[in-house]
Amino acid sequence: MFVCLFFSFVVAQAGKNAETLQPVRHANVADGQRLYAANCAACHGEAGQGAPETTAGFQRPSSFPDFTRCDQTTAELDTAYKAVILHGGPYRGFSQIMPSFSGVFTVQQVGDLVAYLRTFCTNPHWPRGELNLPLALGTEKAYPEDEEVLTGRVNIQKSSGAEFHEIHEQRFGVKNQIEIDTPLMFERPQQNWYGGIGDITFGLKRVMLSSLRTGSILSLQGEVVAPTGNYLRGLGAGTTTFGTFAMFDQLFPTNTFIQFQGGGNLPVDTRKAPQNVFWNTAIGQSFAADHGLGRLWSPMVEFLASRDLVTGAKTDWNVLPEMQVTISHRQHIRGDVGISFPVNDTVGRPRQLMFYILWDWQDGKLTEGW
């Protein structure tokens, strides 16, 4: 019943957002260049690197953009640029030095201007920020990120237990990302609680394909899970595990999206932990206030499957409805909460409350952007 209501909600919101996501006509870069020269170059410089402070007449804030730096600009969505142009810097938690051009530019002119700003990055191989879909609780996304994510899951049925993860993600180069996942686990197998560091994961992600035109991005990731947890207390697998998986994300014009992840885990000592395969799917819809420029809401539902590669094993299925929302004005702080429901083979598989707080540290400090 919940899933049916969720999809009804998604379809309704998709209809509301369709008109804000479809431009009146294709952006005209030449018109955008003329607008930039007349209205923006005095501060941002003719080459997009910023005019000299002696000419501009102000000291640049730390968030002042260099449009030629692909590592800074490609991760930003067009809507982020449009929001700041129309409403000024403070609307997205930036400096008040950036004025509002609402009433000066038409919607089409803003689109033309943003299209011209995109030309300052001359390397077309950087994945665009529009392909950076909302992070699901159980399904990895394909886009490489600069993020700190604090996640948690708490058993709310049957056995007692909880685990929390501090995940560090950092991009390097055009298409790569390293990931370090440090878990803190708590278990109560009998009457006593046990807690401590679990098995730490080291991962490497590589984008294999990305296309803004089709809304598609494909990545591969390899991982090594070190046996740093206490195996005897149930806080780790007790053996080194190698993992690999693929991620494919698809964004549609109405801001509906689908994410796929599939792979396997290969422990060195299968007497302690079985080999395992898994495949996850997340379906969601993003919508925002203020004609698509304000706070972003992303309801999602995930279908999670896992199967141990041992004789007689069953495929375990979970359904996970959830909601992500941007917290800061800059949208670099986000939160997500959901409940994972086991569908079959429910013995020993409790329902779990799951959540995270995400910080995109490339977009600013924790104290900035509010």
The 8 nearest C-alpha neighbors of each residue, nearest first, counted from 0:
[[1, 3, 2, 4, 5, 6, 7, 320],
 [2, 0, 4, 3, 5, 320, 6, 7],
 [1, 3, 5, 4, 0, 6, 320, 300],
 [4, 2, 0, 6, 5, 1, 7, 8],
 [5, 3, 7, 1, 2, 6, 8, 0],
 [6, 4, 2, 8, 3, 7, 1, 9],
 [5, 7, 9, 8, 3, 4, 10, 2],
 [8, 6, 4, 10, 5, 9, 11, 3],
 [7, 9, 5, 11, 6, 10, 4, 12],
 [10, 8, 6, 12, 11, 7, 284, 13],
 [9, 11, 13, 7, 12, 8, 6, 14],
 [12, 10, 8, 14, 9, 13, 7, 15],
 [11, 13, 15, 9, 14, 10, 8, 16],
 [14, 12, 10, 16, 15, 11, 253, 9],
 [13, 15, 12, 17, 11, 16, 10, 253],
 [14, 16, 12, 13, 17, 11, 18, 19],
 [17, 15, 13, 19, 14, 18, 12, 286],
 [16, 18, 253, 20, 14, 19, 15, 13],
 [17, 19, 21, 20, 16, 15, 22, 14],
 [20, 18, 16, 17, 21, 290, 291, 22],
 [21, 19, 17, 18, 22, 16, 253, 252],
 [20, 22, 18, 19, 17, 23, 252, 253],
 [23, 21, 24, 20, 25, 19, 107, 18],
 [22, 24, 21, 107, 25, 106, 26, 18],
 [25, 23, 22, 26, 107, 21, 27, 110],
 [24, 26, 27, 22, 23, 111, 110, 107],
 [25, 27, 111, 110, 28, 24, 114, 107],
 [26, 28, 111, 30, 29, 31, 25, 114],
 [29, 27, 31, 115, 30, 111, 114, 32],
 [28, 30, 32, 31, 27, 33, 115, 111],
 [31, 29, 33, 32, 27, 28, 111, 34],
 [32, 30, 112, 111, 28, 34, 115, 29],
 [31, 33, 35, 29, 30, 34, 115, 28],
 [34, 32, 30, 36, 35, 31, 37, 29],
 [35, 33, 31, 37, 32, 36, 38, 30],
 [34, 36, 39, 32, 38, 33, 37, 40],
 [37, 35, 40, 33, 34, 38, 39, 32],
 [36, 38, 34, 35, 33, 39, 40, 41],
 [37, 39, 35, 36, 34, 40, 41, 33],
 [40, 38, 35, 41, 43, 42, 36, 37],
 [41, 39, 44, 43, 45, 36, 42, 35],
 [40, 42, 39, 44, 43, 55, 50, 38],
 [43, 41, 50, 55, 40, 44, 39, 49],
 [42, 44, 49, 40, 50, 47, 39, 41],
 [45, 43, 50, 40, 49, 47, 46, 42],
 [44, 46, 40, 47, 43, 36, 50, 41],
 [45, 47, 44, 48, 119, 49, 67, 43],
 [48, 46, 44, 66, 43, 45, 49, 65],
 [49, 47, 65, 46, 44, 66, 43, 67],
 [50, 48, 43, 44, 47, 42, 65, 51],
 [49, 51, 44, 42, 43, 55, 52, 41],
 [52, 50, 54, 53, 55, 49, 44, 42],
 [53, 51, 55, 54, 56, 57, 58, 50],
 [52, 54, 51, 56, 55, 57, 50, 58],
 [55, 53, 51, 52, 56, 50, 41, 42],
 [56, 54, 52, 42, 53, 57, 50, 51],
 [55, 57, 53, 54, 52, 58, 51, 42],
 [58, 56, 52, 55, 59, 53, 54, 96],
 [59, 57, 52, 60, 56, 55, 53, 51],
 [58, 60, 63, 57, 61, 52, 62, 49],
 [59, 61, 62, 63, 58, 94, 96, 93],
 [62, 60, 63, 59, 64, 363, 94, 58],
 [61, 63, 60, 64, 93, 363, 94, 59],
 [62, 64, 60, 61, 59, 65, 49, 94],
 [65, 63, 66, 62, 48, 49, 71, 72],
 [64, 66, 48, 67, 68, 47, 49, 63],
 [67, 65, 47, 68, 119, 64, 48, 72],
 [66, 68, 119, 120, 65, 69, 47, 48],
 [69, 67, 70, 66, 71, 65, 120, 72],
 [68, 70, 120, 72, 71, 73, 67, 122],
 [69, 71, 68, 72, 73, 74, 173, 125],
 [72, 70, 69, 68, 73, 74, 65, 66],
 [71, 73, 69, 75, 74, 70, 66, 68],
 [74, 72, 127, 75, 69, 128, 71, 70],
 [73, 75, 128, 72, 127, 71, 76, 70],
 [76, 74, 128, 73, 72, 79, 77, 127],
 [75, 77, 128, 79, 78, 129, 74, 80],
 [76, 78, 80, 79, 81, 75, 113, 129],
 [77, 79, 81, 76, 80, 82, 292, 291],
 [80, 78, 82, 76, 77, 81, 83, 75],
 [81, 79, 77, 83, 78, 82, 84, 113],
 [80, 82, 78, 84, 79, 83, 85, 77],
 [83, 81, 79, 85, 80, 292, 84, 86],
 [82, 84, 87, 88, 86, 80, 81, 85],
 [85, 83, 81, 82, 87, 100, 86, 99],
 [84, 86, 101, 100, 99, 82, 83, 81],
 [87, 85, 99, 83, 82, 84, 90, 101],
 [88, 86, 99, 98, 83, 97, 84, 89],
 [87, 89, 93, 97, 94, 83, 95, 90],
 [90, 88, 92, 93, 91, 95, 87, 94],
 [91, 89, 88, 92, 87, 86, 83, 328],
 [92, 90, 329, 328, 89, 93, 88, 83],
 [368, 91, 93, 89, 329, 369, 328, 90],
 [94, 92, 88, 89, 91, 368, 95, 62],
 [95, 93, 88, 96, 89, 97, 60, 92],
 [96, 94, 97, 88, 89, 98, 93, 87],
 [95, 97, 94, 98, 88, 87, 57, 93],
 [96, 98, 88, 95, 87, 94, 99, 83],
 [99, 97, 87, 96, 100, 88, 95, 86],
 [98, 100, 87, 86, 85, 101, 84, 97],
 [101, 99, 85, 103, 84, 102, 104, 98],
 [100, 102, 85, 103, 99, 86, 104, 84],
 [101, 103, 104, 100, 105, 85, 99, 106],
 [104, 102, 100, 101, 105, 85, 99, 108],
 [105, 103, 108, 102, 100, 109, 101, 106],
 [104, 106, 108, 107, 109, 103, 102, 101],
 [105, 107, 109, 108, 110, 104, 22, 23],
 [108, 106, 110, 105, 109, 111, 23, 26],
 [109, 107, 111, 105, 110, 106, 104, 112],
 [110, 108, 112, 106, 107, 111, 113, 104],
 [109, 111, 107, 113, 108, 112, 26, 114],
 [112, 110, 31, 26, 108, 27, 114, 109],
 [111, 113, 31, 109, 115, 114, 110, 108],
 [114, 112, 116, 110, 115, 111, 109, 117],
 [115, 113, 111, 117, 112, 116, 28, 110],
 [114, 116, 28, 112, 31, 117, 118, 113],
 [117, 115, 113, 118, 114, 119, 112, 66],
 [118, 116, 114, 115, 119, 120, 113, 66],
 [117, 119, 115, 120, 116, 121, 114, 67],
 [120, 118, 67, 117, 66, 116, 121, 47],
 [121, 119, 67, 69, 118, 122, 117, 68],
 [120, 122, 119, 123, 118, 67, 69, 117],
 [121, 123, 124, 120, 125, 69, 119, 118],
 [124, 122, 125, 121, 120, 126, 69, 127],
 [125, 123, 122, 126, 173, 174, 209, 127],
 [124, 126, 173, 123, 127, 73, 122, 174],
 [127, 125, 209, 124, 128, 73, 130, 174],
 [128, 126, 73, 129, 74, 130, 125, 211],
 [127, 129, 74, 131, 75, 76, 130, 73],
 [128, 130, 131, 76, 127, 132, 211, 75],
 [131, 129, 128, 132, 127, 214, 142, 216],
 [132, 130, 128, 142, 129, 133, 127, 141],
 [131, 133, 130, 134, 140, 129, 142, 256],
 [134, 132, 135, 131, 297, 323, 140, 285],
 [135, 133, 140, 132, 136, 139, 138, 323],
 [136, 134, 138, 137, 133, 139, 281, 299],
 [135, 137, 138, 134, 354, 353, 335, 355],
 [136, 138, 135, 139, 303, 301, 279, 319],
 [139, 137, 135, 279, 136, 260, 281, 140],
 [138, 140, 260, 137, 141, 135, 246, 134],
 [141, 139, 142, 134, 246, 138, 258, 248],
 [140, 142, 218, 246, 217, 247, 248, 216],
 [141, 143, 131, 140, 144, 130, 216, 206],
 [144, 142, 176, 170, 175, 141, 174, 204],
 [145, 143, 170, 146, 169, 168, 142, 176],
 [146, 144, 169, 168, 170, 359, 361, 360],
 [147, 145, 359, 168, 358, 360, 144, 167],
 [146, 148, 167, 358, 166, 357, 168, 359],
 [147, 149, 357, 166, 356, 165, 150, 146],
 [150, 148, 165, 356, 355, 164, 166, 357],
 [151, 149, 355, 164, 163, 354, 148, 356],
 [152, 150, 163, 354, 353, 162, 355, 164],
 [151, 153, 353, 352, 162, 161, 351, 163],
 [152, 154, 161, 352, 351, 160, 155, 353],
 [153, 155, 351, 160, 156, 159, 350, 349],
 [156, 154, 351, 350, 153, 352, 349, 157],
 [155, 157, 349, 350, 154, 158, 351, 159],
 [156, 158, 349, 159, 155, 154, 347, 348],
 [159, 157, 156, 160, 154, 349, 347, 187],
 [160, 158, 187, 154, 186, 157, 161, 155],
 [159, 161, 186, 185, 154, 153, 187, 158],
 [162, 160, 153, 185, 152, 184, 154, 186],
 [163, 161, 184, 152, 183, 151, 185, 153],
 [162, 164, 151, 183, 150, 182, 184, 152],
 [165, 163, 182, 150, 181, 149, 166, 183],
 [164, 166, 149, 181, 180, 148, 182, 167],
 [167, 165, 180, 148, 179, 147, 164, 181],
 [166, 168, 147, 179, 178, 146, 180, 165],
 [169, 167, 178, 146, 145, 177, 144, 147],
 [170, 168, 145, 176, 177, 144, 146, 178],
 [171, 169, 176, 175, 144, 145, 143, 177],
 [172, 170, 175, 176, 173, 169, 174, 177],
 [171, 173, 174, 175, 170, 176, 70, 125],
 [172, 174, 125, 175, 171, 124, 70, 126],
 [173, 175, 206, 205, 172, 125, 143, 176],
 [176, 174, 205, 171, 204, 170, 172, 173],
 [177, 175, 170, 204, 169, 143, 203, 171],
 [176, 178, 203, 169, 202, 168, 204, 170],
 [177, 179, 168, 202, 167, 201, 203, 180],
 [180, 178, 201, 167, 166, 200, 202, 181],
 [179, 181, 166, 200, 199, 165, 164, 182],
 [180, 182, 199, 165, 164, 166, 179, 200],
 [183, 181, 164, 197, 163, 196, 184, 165],
 [182, 184, 196, 163, 195, 162, 197, 164],
 [185, 183, 162, 194, 195, 197, 161, 196],
 [184, 186, 194, 161, 160, 193, 162, 195],
 [187, 185, 160, 193, 192, 188, 194, 159],
 [186, 188, 192, 189, 191, 159, 193, 160],
 [187, 189, 186, 190, 191, 192, 158, 159],
 [190, 188, 187, 191, 192, 186, 159, 158],
 [191, 189, 187, 188, 192, 193, 159, 186],
 [190, 192, 187, 189, 193, 188, 186, 194],
 [191, 193, 187, 186, 194, 185, 190, 188],
 [194, 192, 186, 185, 187, 191, 232, 195],
 [195, 193, 185, 184, 186, 192, 196, 183],
 [194, 196, 184, 183, 197, 185, 234, 193],
 [195, 197, 183, 228, 182, 184, 198, 227],
 [198, 196, 228, 182, 234, 235, 183, 227],
 [197, 199, 227, 228, 226, 235, 225, 224],
 [200, 198, 181, 225, 180, 224, 197, 227],
 [201, 199, 224, 180, 179, 223, 225, 202],
 [200, 202, 179, 223, 222, 178, 224, 180],
 [203, 201, 222, 178, 221, 177, 179, 200],
 [202, 204, 177, 220, 221, 176, 178, 222],
 [205, 203, 220, 176, 175, 219, 177, 202],
 [204, 206, 175, 219, 218, 174, 207, 220],
 [207, 205, 218, 174, 208, 217, 175, 219],
 [206, 208, 218, 217, 205, 209, 219, 216],
 [209, 207, 217, 216, 206, 210, 218, 215],
 [208, 210, 216, 215, 126, 217, 211, 207],
 [211, 209, 212, 215, 213, 214, 216, 208],
 [210, 212, 214, 213, 127, 215, 209, 130],
 [211, 213, 210, 214, 215, 209, 250, 252],
 [214, 212, 215, 210, 211, 250, 249, 251],
 [215, 213, 250, 211, 249, 212, 210, 251],
 [216, 214, 249, 210, 213, 209, 248, 250],
 [215, 217, 209, 248, 208, 247, 141, 210],
 [218, 216, 247, 208, 207, 246, 141, 206],
 [219, 217, 206, 141, 207, 246, 205, 245],
 [220, 218, 245, 205, 204, 244, 246, 206],
 [221, 219, 204, 203, 244, 243, 205, 245],
 [220, 222, 243, 203, 202, 242, 204, 244],
 [223, 221, 202, 242, 201, 241, 243, 224],
 [222, 224, 241, 201, 200, 240, 225, 242],
 [225, 223, 200, 240, 239, 199, 198, 241],
 [224, 226, 239, 199, 198, 227, 223, 200],
 [227, 225, 198, 238, 237, 239, 228, 235],
 [226, 228, 198, 225, 197, 199, 229, 235],
 [229, 227, 197, 235, 198, 234, 196, 226],
 [230, 228, 234, 232, 235, 231, 233, 227],
 [229, 231, 235, 237, 233, 232, 234, 236],
 [232, 230, 233, 229, 234, 235, 237, 228],
 [231, 233, 230, 229, 234, 193, 235, 186],
 [234, 232, 230, 231, 235, 229, 186, 236],
 [233, 235, 229, 228, 197, 232, 230, 184],
 [236, 234, 228, 230, 197, 198, 229, 237],
 [235, 237, 238, 230, 272, 226, 271, 234],
 [238, 236, 230, 226, 235, 271, 239, 228],
 [237, 239, 226, 236, 268, 267, 240, 266],
 [238, 240, 225, 226, 224, 267, 266, 241],
 [241, 239, 266, 224, 265, 223, 267, 238],
 [242, 240, 223, 265, 222, 264, 266, 224],
 [243, 241, 264, 222, 263, 221, 265, 223],
 [242, 244, 221, 262, 220, 263, 222, 264],
 [245, 243, 262, 261, 220, 219, 263, 221],
 [244, 246, 219, 261, 260, 218, 262, 220],
 [247, 245, 260, 141, 218, 259, 217, 140],
 [246, 248, 217, 259, 216, 258, 141, 260],
 [249, 247, 258, 216, 215, 257, 259, 141],
 [248, 250, 215, 257, 256, 214, 258, 251],
 [251, 249, 256, 214, 255, 254, 215, 248],
 [250, 252, 255, 254, 253, 256, 214, 249],
 [253, 251, 254, 250, 20, 255, 21, 17],
 [252, 254, 17, 255, 251, 13, 20, 16],
 [255, 253, 252, 251, 285, 284, 256, 250],
 [254, 256, 284, 251, 253, 283, 250, 285],
 [257, 255, 250, 283, 249, 282, 251, 284],
 [258, 256, 282, 249, 281, 248, 283, 250],
 [257, 259, 248, 281, 280, 247, 249, 282],
 [260, 258, 280, 247, 246, 279, 248, 281],
 [261, 259, 246, 279, 278, 245, 138, 139],
 [262, 260, 278, 244, 245, 277, 279, 259],
 [263, 261, 244, 243, 277, 276, 245, 278],
 [262, 264, 276, 275, 242, 243, 277, 244],
 [263, 265, 242, 275, 274, 241, 276, 266],
 [264, 266, 274, 241, 240, 242, 267, 263],
 [267, 265, 240, 268, 239, 269, 241, 274],
 [266, 268, 239, 240, 269, 238, 265, 241],
 [269, 267, 270, 266, 271, 238, 272, 239],
 [270, 268, 272, 273, 271, 266, 267, 274],
 [271, 269, 268, 272, 273, 267, 266, 238],
 [270, 272, 269, 268, 237, 236, 273, 238],
 [271, 273, 269, 270, 236, 266, 268, 274],
 [274, 272, 269, 307, 275, 308, 266, 271],
 [275, 273, 265, 308, 264, 307, 266, 269],
 [274, 276, 307, 264, 263, 308, 306, 273],
 [277, 275, 263, 306, 262, 305, 264, 307],
 [278, 276, 305, 304, 262, 261, 263, 306],
 [279, 277, 261, 304, 260, 303, 262, 305],
 [278, 280, 303, 260, 138, 259, 302, 304],
 [279, 281, 259, 302, 301, 258, 260, 138],
 [282, 280, 301, 258, 257, 300, 138, 302],
 [283, 281, 257, 299, 300, 256, 301, 258],
 [284, 282, 299, 256, 298, 255, 300, 297],
 [283, 285, 255, 297, 254, 9, 298, 256],
 [286, 284, 297, 296, 254, 255, 295, 283],
 [287, 285, 296, 295, 16, 291, 297, 284],
 [288, 286, 295, 291, 294, 293, 296, 292],
 [287, 289, 293, 291, 294, 290, 292, 295],
 [288, 290, 293, 292, 291, 287, 294, 82],
 [291, 289, 292, 288, 19, 287, 293, 16],
 [290, 292, 287, 288, 289, 293, 19, 286],
 [291, 293, 289, 82, 290, 78, 287, 288],
 [294, 292, 288, 289, 287, 291, 295, 290],
 [293, 295, 287, 288, 325, 296, 292, 328],
 [296, 294, 287, 325, 324, 286, 293, 297],
 [295, 297, 324, 286, 285, 323, 287, 298],
 [298, 296, 285, 323, 284, 322, 324, 299],
 [299, 297, 322, 283, 321, 284, 323, 296],
 [300, 298, 283, 321, 282, 320, 322, 297],
 [299, 301, 320, 319, 282, 281, 321, 283],
 [302, 300, 281, 319, 280, 318, 303, 320],
 [301, 303, 318, 280, 279, 317, 319, 281],
 [302, 304, 279, 317, 316, 301, 318, 278],
 [305, 303, 316, 278, 277, 315, 279, 314],
 [306, 304, 277, 315, 314, 276, 278, 316],
 [307, 305, 314, 276, 275, 313, 315, 277],
 [308, 306, 275, 309, 274, 312, 273, 276],
 [309, 307, 274, 275, 306, 273, 310, 312],
 [310, 308, 307, 312, 311, 273, 274, 306],
 [309, 311, 312, 308, 307, 313, 273, 306],
 [312, 310, 309, 313, 308, 307, 314, 306],
 [311, 313, 310, 309, 307, 306, 314, 308],
 [314, 312, 315, 306, 311, 307, 344, 305],
 [313, 315, 306, 305, 316, 304, 312, 307],
 [314, 316, 305, 304, 313, 306, 343, 344],
 [315, 317, 304, 342, 303, 341, 343, 314],
 [318, 316, 341, 303, 342, 340, 302, 339],
 [317, 319, 302, 340, 301, 339, 303, 341],
 [318, 320, 339, 301, 300, 338, 340, 321],
 [321, 319, 300, 337, 299, 338, 301, 318],
 [320, 322, 337, 299, 336, 298, 300, 319],
 [323, 321, 298, 335, 297, 336, 299, 337],
 [322, 324, 335, 297, 334, 296, 298, 336],
 [325, 323, 296, 334, 333, 295, 297, 326],
 [324, 326, 333, 330, 295, 294, 327, 332],
 [325, 327, 333, 332, 324, 330, 328, 334],
 [328, 326, 330, 369, 329, 332, 325, 368],
 [329, 327, 91, 369, 330, 92, 368, 326],
 [328, 330, 91, 368, 92, 327, 331, 369],
 [331, 329, 327, 325, 328, 332, 326, 333],
 [330, 332, 359, 329, 358, 362, 333, 327],
 [333, 331, 358, 327, 326, 330, 357, 325],
 [334, 332, 325, 357, 326, 324, 356, 331],
 [333, 335, 356, 323, 324, 355, 357, 325],
 [336, 334, 323, 354, 355, 322, 324, 356],
 [335, 337, 354, 321, 353, 322, 355, 323],
 [338, 336, 321, 353, 320, 352, 354, 319],
 [337, 339, 352, 351, 319, 353, 320, 340],
 [338, 340, 319, 351, 350, 318, 317, 352],
 [339, 341, 350, 318, 317, 319, 342, 338],
 [342, 340, 317, 343, 345, 316, 350, 318],
 [343, 341, 317, 316, 340, 318, 345, 344],
 [344, 342, 345, 341, 316, 315, 317, 314],
 [345, 343, 346, 315, 342, 341, 348, 313],
 [344, 346, 348, 343, 341, 347, 342, 349],
 [347, 345, 348, 344, 349, 343, 157, 341],
 [346, 348, 345, 349, 158, 157, 344, 156],
 [349, 347, 345, 346, 341, 350, 344, 157],
 [350, 348, 156, 157, 154, 351, 347, 155],
 [349, 351, 340, 156, 339, 155, 154, 341],
 [350, 352, 154, 339, 153, 155, 338, 353],
 [351, 353, 338, 153, 152, 337, 154, 339],
 [354, 352, 152, 337, 151, 336, 338, 351],
 [355, 353, 336, 335, 151, 150, 337, 152],
 [356, 354, 150, 335, 149, 334, 151, 357],
 [355, 357, 334, 149, 333, 148, 150, 335],
 [358, 356, 148, 333, 332, 147, 334, 355],
 [357, 359, 332, 147, 146, 360, 331, 148],
 [360, 358, 146, 331, 361, 145, 362, 332],
 [359, 361, 362, 363, 358, 146, 364, 145],
 [360, 362, 359, 363, 145, 146, 364, 71],
 [363, 361, 360, 359, 331, 364, 329, 62],
 [362, 364, 360, 361, 367, 365, 368, 359],
 [365, 363, 367, 366, 360, 362, 368, 361],
 [364, 366, 367, 363, 358, 360, 332, 368],
 [365, 367, 364, 368, 369, 363, 327, 332],
 [368, 366, 364, 365, 369, 363, 92, 93],
 [367, 92, 369, 329, 328, 327, 93, 91],
 [368, 327, 328, 92, 367, 329, 366, 91]]
